[in-house]
């Protein structure tokens, strides 16, 4: 595939290698998921994979995405550090890489030819979907334009970012230690499904669904993606108000309606334990102001 993105900054060879481990390890997980065809999945192994999926998904949606990247609420550094370690165990690379790629490669260029993982540009239809779902991660430009200053200035976050492969490998080893090849297969399968669950926000939620808010791109509210990603699938509102801690909003008959958003519920739970503060939410007036006219 042709590289369609503008030239990136020069990274040290060691850092290029460190970030390249991301797609390599995810590919290993895809192949490793085939283990379940040999070992089968007991109820115990199935529950293990289920738990790993939702906990790691929550670390990506609630910590990586809404806290570290969009700063939709504030939290103690220990929440950021622990959440980032768990997110790294999902094989989603580190917090500096995630933030740099997500803001520079996606939000700042959403659905343009320079969007790092749009299903609508430069490719469309099924080719665009597969490019957005996983092609860009393997064949595209894996490196963000630059690394964000705030995460890079936090020494612990920087270390977590550079050692992003370690939590994933350790979790695989723990899975094997608990239940042998069967639990290892469940770990691989859970990680693979998780990878594609997160990717659906970039792909399917830019193709299918409603657009109750004006966002100047193809982001959409998609209930299936919202279920798979603990509320991230209410993607149209997110692009219309990136700073909102709650993504679950839509408009029906000219009125604002709240949609199920488990990640937001998690943030509110953190607040009850004094682990979250300054939670940013749009007012009803603001939401109506950015409403798509056909919904208002």
C-alpha positions as CSV (number, residue, x, y, z in Angstrom):
1,X,0.0,0.0,0.0
2,X,1.1,3.5,-0.7
3,X,2.1,5.8,2.2
4,X,-0.4,8.7,1.9
5,X,0.6,10.6,4.9
6,X,2.9,13.6,5.2
7,X,6.5,13.0,6.4
8,X,6.9,12.3,10.1
9,X,9.6,13.6,12.3
10,X,12.8,11.5,12.6
11,X,12.6,9.0,15.5
12,X,15.6,7.2,17.0
13,X,15.9,3.6,15.6
14,X,15.4,2.2,19.1
15,X,12.1,4.0,19.4
16,X,11.0,2.9,16.0
17,X,11.7,-0.7,17.0
18,X,9.8,-0.3,20.3
19,X,6.7,1.0,18.6
20,X,7.0,-1.6,15.8
21,X,6.5,-4.2,18.5
22,X,2.9,-3.2,18.6
23,X,1.7,-4.6,15.3
24,X,4.1,-7.5,15.7
25,X,2.6,-8.6,19.0
26,X,-1.0,-8.0,17.8
27,X,-0.2,-10.3,14.9
28,X,1.1,-12.9,17.3
29,X,-2.1,-12.6,19.3
30,X,-4.2,-13.2,16.1
31,X,-2.2,-16.3,15.3
32,X,-2.3,-17.4,18.9
33,X,-6.0,-17.1,19.1
34,X,-6.1,-20.2,16.9
35,X,-5.0,-22.2,19.9
36,X,-8.7,-22.3,21.1
37,X,-9.4,-24.5,18.0
38,X,-7.1,-27.1,19.6
39,X,-7.7,-26.6,23.3
40,X,-11.3,-25.6,23.3
41,X,-12.6,-23.2,25.9
42,X,-14.0,-24.2,29.2
43,X,-16.3,-22.0,31.1
44,X,-13.4,-20.9,33.3
45,X,-11.2,-20.0,30.3
46,X,-14.2,-18.2,28.7
47,X,-14.8,-16.2,31.8
48,X,-11.1,-15.3,32.0
49,X,-11.1,-14.0,28.4
50,X,-14.3,-12.1,29.1
51,X,-12.9,-10.4,32.2
52,X,-9.7,-9.5,30.4
53,X,-11.7,-8.0,27.5
54,X,-13.8,-5.6,29.6
55,X,-11.2,-4.5,32.1
56,X,-8.7,-3.7,29.4
57,X,-11.3,-2.1,27.2
58,X,-12.2,0.2,30.2
59,X,-8.6,1.1,30.6
60,X,-8.4,2.2,27.0
61,X,-11.8,4.1,26.9
62,X,-11.7,5.6,30.4
63,X,-8.0,6.2,31.0
64,X,-6.2,6.4,27.6
65,X,-9.0,8.1,25.7
66,X,-11.1,10.3,27.9
67,X,-8.5,11.1,30.6
68,X,-5.0,11.2,29.1
69,X,-5.9,12.2,25.6
70,X,-9.0,14.4,25.8
71,X,-8.6,15.5,29.5
72,X,-12.4,15.3,30.0
73,X,-11.8,14.8,33.7
74,X,-8.9,15.0,36.1
75,X,-7.4,12.2,38.2
76,X,-4.4,11.5,40.4
77,X,-1.3,10.4,38.6
78,X,-1.6,6.9,40.1
79,X,-4.9,6.4,38.2
80,X,-3.1,7.4,35.0
81,X,-0.1,5.2,35.7
82,X,-2.1,2.1,36.7
83,X,-4.7,2.6,33.9
84,X,-1.9,3.0,31.3
85,X,-0.2,-0.3,32.5
86,X,-3.5,-2.1,32.1
87,X,-4.1,-0.5,28.7
88,X,-0.6,-1.6,27.6
89,X,-1.6,-5.2,28.4
90,X,-4.1,-4.9,25.7
91,X,-1.4,-4.5,23.0
92,X,-2.5,-1.0,22.2
93,X,1.0,0.4,22.5
94,X,1.8,3.2,25.1
95,X,0.1,6.4,26.2
96,X,2.5,8.8,24.3
97,X,2.1,6.9,21.1
98,X,-1.7,6.6,21.6
99,X,-2.2,10.3,22.3
100,X,0.1,11.5,19.5
101,X,-1.5,9.2,16.9
102,X,-5.1,9.8,18.1
103,X,-5.0,13.6,18.1
104,X,-2.5,14.3,15.3
105,X,-3.4,11.4,13.0
106,X,-7.1,11.3,13.5
107,X,-8.9,14.2,15.2
108,X,-6.9,16.9,13.5
109,X,-7.5,15.4,10.1
110,X,-10.6,13.4,10.5
111,X,-11.8,11.7,7.3
112,X,-9.3,13.5,5.1
113,X,-6.6,11.8,3.1
114,X,-4.2,12.4,6.0
115,X,-6.4,10.8,8.6
116,X,-4.3,7.8,9.7
117,X,-7.2,5.4,9.9
118,X,-10.3,6.7,8.1
119,X,-12.5,4.2,6.3
120,X,-13.6,7.0,3.9
121,X,-10.3,8.5,2.7
122,X,-8.1,7.7,0.9
123,X,-9.9,4.4,0.4
124,X,-13.7,3.7,0.4
125,X,-16.1,0.8,0.6
126,X,-14.7,-2.6,1.9
127,X,-11.1,-1.5,1.2
128,X,-11.6,1.5,3.3
129,X,-13.2,-0.5,6.1
130,X,-10.3,-3.0,6.2
131,X,-7.7,-0.3,6.0
132,X,-9.3,1.5,9.0
133,X,-9.9,-1.8,10.9
134,X,-6.3,-3.0,10.8
135,X,-4.5,-2.2,7.5
136,X,-3.2,1.2,8.7
137,X,-1.7,-0.4,11.8
138,X,0.4,-2.9,9.8
139,X,1.0,-1.1,6.4
140,X,0.5,2.6,7.2
141,X,2.7,5.1,9.0
142,X,2.8,3.8,12.5
143,X,4.6,6.8,14.0
144,X,2.8,10.0,15.0
145,X,4.1,13.3,13.8
146,X,5.5,13.9,17.3
147,X,5.0,12.7,20.9
148,X,2.8,14.8,23.2
149,X,4.8,17.0,25.7
150,X,2.6,16.3,28.7
151,X,3.0,12.5,28.7
152,X,6.6,12.8,27.7
153,X,7.3,15.1,30.7
154,X,6.0,12.5,33.1
155,X,8.9,10.2,33.6
156,X,6.7,7.3,34.8
157,X,4.4,7.6,31.8
158,X,7.3,7.8,29.5
159,X,8.7,4.6,30.9
160,X,5.4,2.9,30.6
161,X,5.1,4.0,27.0
162,X,8.6,2.7,26.1
163,X,8.0,-0.6,27.9
164,X,4.5,-1.0,26.5
165,X,5.2,-4.6,25.4
166,X,6.0,-5.9,28.9
167,X,2.5,-5.8,30.4
168,X,1.1,-7.7,27.4
169,X,3.7,-10.4,27.6
170,X,3.4,-10.7,31.4
171,X,-0.4,-11.1,31.1
172,X,0.1,-13.8,28.6
173,X,2.5,-15.6,30.9
174,X,0.1,-15.1,33.9
175,X,-2.7,-16.6,31.7
176,X,-0.6,-19.6,30.9
177,X,0.4,-20.0,34.6
178,X,-3.2,-20.0,35.7
179,X,-4.6,-22.5,33.2
180,X,-2.0,-23.7,30.7
181,X,-2.5,-23.5,26.9
182,X,-6.3,-23.2,27.3
183,X,-6.1,-19.9,29.3
184,X,-3.3,-18.7,27.0
185,X,-5.6,-19.3,24.0
186,X,-8.3,-17.3,25.8
187,X,-5.9,-14.5,26.4
188,X,-4.9,-14.4,22.7
189,X,-8.5,-14.5,21.6
190,X,-9.6,-11.8,24.1
191,X,-6.7,-9.5,23.0
192,X,-7.6,-10.1,19.3
193,X,-11.3,-9.3,19.8
194,X,-10.4,-6.3,21.9
195,X,-8.1,-4.9,19.2
196,X,-10.9,-5.1,16.6
197,X,-13.4,-3.8,19.1
198,X,-11.4,-0.6,19.6
199,X,-10.8,-0.4,15.8
200,X,-14.6,-0.5,15.1
201,X,-14.7,3.1,16.6
202,X,-12.4,4.2,13.7
203,X,-14.1,2.1,11.0
204,X,-17.8,1.2,11.5
205,X,-18.6,4.3,13.6
206,X,-17.4,6.4,10.6
207,X,-19.7,4.5,8.2
208,X,-22.9,3.4,9.8
209,X,-25.1,5.2,12.3
210,X,-26.8,8.5,13.1
211,X,-25.3,11.9,13.1
212,X,-27.4,13.9,15.5
213,X,-24.7,16.5,16.0
214,X,-22.6,18.6,13.5
215,X,-19.0,17.4,13.5
216,X,-17.7,18.2,10.0
217,X,-16.7,14.6,9.4
218,X,-18.4,11.2,9.0
219,X,-18.4,10.2,12.8
220,X,-21.6,8.5,13.8
221,X,-23.5,7.1,16.8
222,X,-23.5,3.4,16.4
223,X,-25.2,1.2,19.1
224,X,-23.3,-2.0,18.3
225,X,-19.9,-0.2,18.6
226,X,-21.1,1.5,21.7
227,X,-21.9,-1.9,23.3
228,X,-18.5,-3.4,22.2
229,X,-16.5,-0.4,23.5
230,X,-18.4,0.6,26.7
231,X,-19.9,3.8,25.2
232,X,-17.2,4.9,22.7
233,X,-19.5,4.1,19.8
234,X,-21.5,7.2,20.5
235,X,-18.8,8.7,18.3
236,X,-20.7,11.5,16.6
237,X,-21.0,13.4,19.9
238,X,-17.4,12.7,20.7
239,X,-16.2,14.4,17.5
240,X,-18.7,17.3,18.0
241,X,-17.5,17.8,21.6
242,X,-14.2,16.0,22.1
243,X,-13.8,17.3,25.7
244,X,-17.0,15.7,27.0
245,X,-16.6,13.0,29.6
246,X,-19.9,11.5,28.5
247,X,-20.3,10.4,24.9
248,X,-23.7,9.0,25.3
249,X,-26.0,11.8,23.9
250,X,-28.4,12.0,21.0
251,X,-31.4,14.1,20.0
252,X,-35.0,12.7,19.7
253,X,-37.9,15.0,18.8
254,X,-35.8,18.0,19.4
255,X,-34.8,16.9,23.0
256,X,-31.5,15.7,24.4
257,X,-31.5,12.1,25.4
258,X,-28.8,10.3,27.4
259,X,-27.6,7.0,26.1
260,X,-26.0,4.1,28.0
261,X,-22.3,5.0,28.5
262,X,-20.5,2.6,30.9
263,X,-17.2,4.4,30.6
264,X,-18.9,7.6,31.9
265,X,-20.4,5.5,34.7
266,X,-16.9,4.3,35.6
267,X,-15.7,8.0,35.7
268,X,-18.5,8.8,38.1
269,X,-17.6,5.8,40.2
270,X,-14.0,7.1,40.4
271,X,-15.4,10.5,41.5
272,X,-17.2,8.8,44.4
273,X,-13.8,7.6,45.7
274,X,-12.2,11.0,45.1
275,X,-10.3,9.6,42.1
276,X,-11.9,11.8,39.5
277,X,-12.7,15.5,39.5
278,X,-13.6,18.4,37.2
279,X,-15.7,16.2,35.0
280,X,-16.5,18.1,31.8
281,X,-20.0,17.8,30.4
282,X,-21.8,19.8,27.8
283,X,-24.9,21.7,28.8
284,X,-28.3,21.1,27.1
285,X,-28.1,24.5,25.5
286,X,-24.7,23.6,24.0
287,X,-25.9,20.3,22.7
288,X,-28.9,21.9,21.0
289,X,-26.6,24.5,19.5
290,X,-24.5,21.9,17.8
291,X,-27.5,19.7,16.8
292,X,-27.9,18.5,13.3
293,X,-31.0,20.4,12.0
294,X,-32.7,17.3,10.8
295,X,-32.7,16.0,14.4
296,X,-33.7,19.2,16.1
